[in-house]
Amino acid sequence: MRKVILLLLVALPLCAAAQNPDQPVDTLKQAQYLKSVLKYDEAIALLDGNSSREALETIGDCYLQSGDYLKAIGSYYQLTKDYPDELFYQVRLMVSLYRATDYKLCIKCAQAIIRRDSIPAVLTTIGDSFNKLGQKDSALVYYKHALRIKPLSESIVNKAGKLLLDNKDYDGAISITDSLLAVDPANQIAGSIKGVASYMKKDYQTSWTIFEKQIENGRDDFPGYYYLGMSAMSVGDHVYAARNLKEAFRCDSTKAELALTIAHELSRFFEDEANKEAKLWLEKALKLLEPDHEATSRAYMQYARLYRAEKNYAKVVECCKKALEHTPDDIDALYCLGYAYDRLKDYKNAVRYYEICVEKSPTSPTGAMAAMNLKRAKAELFMEQKN
């Protein structure tokens, strides 16, 4: 029975065609069908020479959807000239101009639209265009305008929030998230903007609470763990900080500064096992930092501090020298090297590096400490040479 029905369904159109062999083909409907099955070139070819409104609209849509934006602009421009009261064609022209990356003309077209109707999507497109042109303040004006009409738009909050964070307007960034978070407290985008802004304002408890809740709700990405870890670090919970910063590194293992921060946090535990792990993180950092002299120097100095805590002064000397290869004028490295030689009772080298430290920074606290140690080291050297 099912086969019979299928045969009838196939045969009916054929019978109808046989009864009306001279029936004209509706080219516009055929072209629209071709467009619907993504056969854009065939649809355009079928309507070649047809200057009707419906044909031009179909052709324009085919060009737009197939990515031939310049020809789409031509079609929609003609339609806006022929039908100036039809807002739809102006909007399609604006979209075509934006996708063709002609942002200046896109802005002019969109501004003409909003003089007639304040459409949030059009206001956002103007903001996007100004953003692409590097005019961030103008972009923000239009994003804020769009948000006044559509305050619960996640995408507009995201765009405006990022600009406000870039501008260091942290109060403004927090403010634009209020409406969305009031109806959707778990919204990740609005929450992230508020969390980052709170962190930058040094309101670490708020940023901690926001990102911790997001992680509990299933967030699993670098920013979430990073800001949670950094917030914990800032309020002194170094165990929790290290745990979350490690998760952040799992999400993005290219961050050398993060590896350094993790090593620094582990070193605060004052435990042998934590120190061993800190050294492993320093090794990771060094592999990523080789071209960066300042960061590489900081890594070696972190090694030096760990070895100094273990009273392994020979290793302190080794690490300080490697740090000075990258930053030869680093006062802390010079002092640390002098101190290590001092502890090793190599007073000649202790005096040498204390003197360099004092010479380079006589008024700094480090220079003052070096000057005090220098007197004692000279006395020890004198007694050593006398004997």
N, C-alpha and C positions, 0 to 999 in steps of 0.2 A: 504493500500500500504506500509506504514512504517513497519508494522509487517512482511510483506513478505520479504522486504529488509533485515531486521534483521535476519530472518530465513535463508536467503541465505548466509549472512555473516558468520553465525555460521556453516552452512552446508558445505561451501566450503573447509575449512581445513579438515573436516571429510572425504569428498569425495577424497581429495588429498591423505590422509593417506590410504584410502581404495584401491586406485589405486596402491600405492607403499608400501605394507605391510612389505617389507623387507628392507626399506630404513634405513641406520644406523643413530643414533642420534648424533648430533654434541655436544659432552659433553662440549667443551670449551664455545660455545655460550650459552649453557644452564646454565653453571656455571656463566657466565657473566650476564645473565638475573637474576639469583638468587641473585647475588651481587647487582644488580640495585634495587631489591625490598627488600634489607636489610636482606636477608636470607644467612648470611655469613657462618654459620656452614654448611649448606647444600651445598653451593658452594664449600667449602674447601673439604668436604667429597667426592663430585663428582669428584674432580680432584686428589684425593689421588693416588699416584703412578705415576702421569703424571709429567715428569721432563722437559717438553718443556719450552721454554722461556716464551711463552704466559701464560702457566699454572702457572708457578712460579710468574709471575707478578700479575696475578689475585689473587693467594693465598696471596701474600704479601699485596696487597691492602685490601683484606678481613680482614686480621689480624690487619692491621693499623686502618681501619675504625671501627672495633669492639672493639678496645682498648687492644688487646693482643699484646702489643708492643715488648715484647721479641721475640715472634715468627715472628713478622714482621721484626725485625732486622735480624733474621736468614735467612729469605727469600731474603731480599734485599742485605745482605752481599754476599750470593751465587751469586746473579745476578751481583753484582759489580765485583766479581772474574771472572765470565764467560764472562762478557761484560764490560771490564774496560774502554772502550771509550764512553760508554753510560752515559752521565751526569745525565740523569733522575733518574737512579737507585741510584746514589750517593746522590742525593738530597732527595730521599725517605728514604734512610738509615739515613741521617742526621735528618730528621723529626721524624723518629721512635726513634732514640737515644734521641732526645730532649724530646719527650713525655714520654719516659721511665725514664726521669730525670738523665740520664747518661751524664751530661753536659761536662765533660772532654773529653770523646770520641766524643761527638757531635762537640766540638770545633775542634778536630783533623780532623774529617771527613769534616767539613765545610771549614777549611783552605785548605784542599786538593782541594776542589771545586773551591775556589776563586783564586787558583794558575792557574787555567784554564780559569776562567771567573768571573769577578767581578759582581756578581749578588746581587743587593741591599737586597733582602729578605734573602739571605744567610749571608751577612754581618750583617744584623739585628739579625739573629739567633745567630751568634757568640756573638754579644753584649748582647743579652738576656741571653745567657749561662754564660758569665762572670758575668753578673748582679746577676744571681741566685747563683753563687759561691761567691758573695760578693766582687768581684774584679771590683769595680766601674770605676776606671781609665781605665782599659783595655776595659770595656764595652763602655765607652765614645769614645775611639779611633775608634771602629768599627761603632758606630752610626754615628760619624762624617764622616767616610769614605762613609757610605751608603748615607748620605745627600749630599755629593759632587756629587754623581751620580743622586740622586733623591731628589733634594732640596724641592720639593713641597709635600713630603710625610708627611701627618698629624701625622700618628702613630709614625714615627721615630722622628719627631720634638718633640712630646710629651715625648717620652722616654729619648731623649738626654736632653731636657729642664729640666725634673725633676732631672736628675743627676747633671746638672749644678747648679740648685737651691740648691740642697743638698750640693754641694761643695762650695756654696756661690760665685760662678763665675757669678755674675749678668750681667755683660757686655756680657759674652759668651752666657748666656741664651737669652738675647735680640737679639744678633747677629744672632742666628740660626733661629729666627722667621722672619727675614727681608724678605727673598724670598717668603715665604708663604703669609705673610701679604701684600706684594706688589701686588699679583694677587688676593688675597681674604682678603680684609681689615676687613671683619666681621668674619673671622675664629675664633671661640671661643677658641679652644685649643691653637693656637699660641698667640692669644690675652691675654689669661689668664697667659701664661708663661711670656710674656712681662710685663703684669700688675703687677704680683707678684714681678718680678725682679725689676721693677721700684719702687714699694713700699719699697722693702728692701734697695734700693739705696737712699731712702728718697726723691725720685722724686714723691711726692704725687699728684701733679697736673696731671701728666701723668697717674698714676694708677687710679685716680679718673675718668678721661676722658674715659679710656678703659672700666672699669667695669660699669660705668653709661651707656655707649652705649650698652653694652651687656645686661644689665637689660632692657633697652628700647626695645631691639630686642627680648625679651621674655625669657632671662635666668632667672631661678628661682631656685637657689640652695645656699647652705651655703657659699662656697667660694666667689661667686659673690657679695652677699650682705655684707659679712664680710669685704672684702678688700675695697669695696666702702665706707662702714661705717668708717673703720679705716683710710682711706685716708682723708675723710671729717673731722674726729676728729683731724688728724695731722695738718690740715691747719686751724683749729679753727671754723669750722662750726658744732657746737655741736648739733643743732636741726636736721640737715640732717644726722649727724652721728648716733644719737640715733634712728632715724626712720629706717635706713638701718640695724643697728645692731639688732634691734628688729626683722626685717625680717629674718636675719641670724639665730636668736634664734628660730624662727618659723620652720626653716628648720632643725635645730638640737638643741633640747632642753636639751641636756646632757652637754652643755658647761658651767660649773660654772664660769670660768674666764670671759666669755662673759657676763653673767648676772651681774657680778661685774662691768665690763666696762660700761654697759648700766646704771647701778645705778650711777656710777661716772659721766657720761655724763649728766644725768638728774639733778644731784645736781648742775651742773654748770649754770642751768637756773635761780637760785636764786628766784624760785617761789614756793609758798606753794603747789600748785597742783603737780608740778614736784617733790618736795621733798616727797610727799605722794607716788607718783608712784615709786620713787627711793627706798623707804622702801620695797615696794612689790617685787622689783627686788632683793633686798638684801635677802629677805626671800627665794626667789627661789634659790639664790646662796648658802645660808646656808644649804638648804636641800640637795644640791648636794656636798657640801664641807665638811661635817662632819669629814671624816677621814683625811683631809688635814689641819694640824694645822696652817700653815702659811697663807693659803688662808682664812681659817675661821677667823683668827685673823684680816686679812685685811678687811673682811666683817664687823666685829664688829666695827673696827675703822672707817669705812665709816659711819656706823650708828652713831657713836659718833660725827663725824664732822657735820652730819645733825642735830643732837640734839643740838650741840654747836651753830650752826647758829640760832636755835630757842631759844637759851638761856635756854634750859631745862637741867640744869646741873646735876640734879639727874639722868636723863637718860644717860647722858654722863658718869657718874660714873659707872653705871650699865654696859654699853657697854665696857668701858675700862677694867673693871675687867674681863669680859668674854673674851676679847682679850688676857689679860695677863694669863689667864688659859691655853691658847694655845701657847703663846710666852712670857714667863715670863721675858725675858730680853729685850723686845721691848722698846727702849728709847722713841719713840714717844708716845707709850701708857702710859708709866710711867709719862711723862711730862703732857700729856693730863689729866690724872687722878689727878695729883697734881693741875693743873690749875682749874679743875672742883671743887675740894674741896675748893680751894682758893676762887672761886666765890660764893660758898655756905657758905663762912666764917667759914668753918671747918678747922681752921689754923693748928691744930695738925696734921691732915692727910695730909694737903697741904705740911707742912714742911717735913713730913715723905717721901712722894713720890718725892718731889724736891731733897731731900738729896740722895735718891737711884739713881735718874737720874744723879745727879752730880758725884756720886761715880762710876757709871758704864761708864760714857762718859764725863769726865771733859773737854776735849778739843773740843768737837763737838759744832756746833752752838746751838743745842738743849740743851746740857749740860750747855753752857754759859748762855742761857736764863733762865734755871732752877736755876742757881746760883744767877742770878740777882733777880729773884722772891723770892728765898729762904730768902734773907736778909730782904725783906719787910715782908714776911710771918712770920718770926721769931719775927720781931718787933711787928706785930699785935698780935701774940700769947702771947708775953711778956705783952703787955698792957692788953690783955684779962685776963690773969692770975693775974695781979696786981690788977685789978678791982674786 
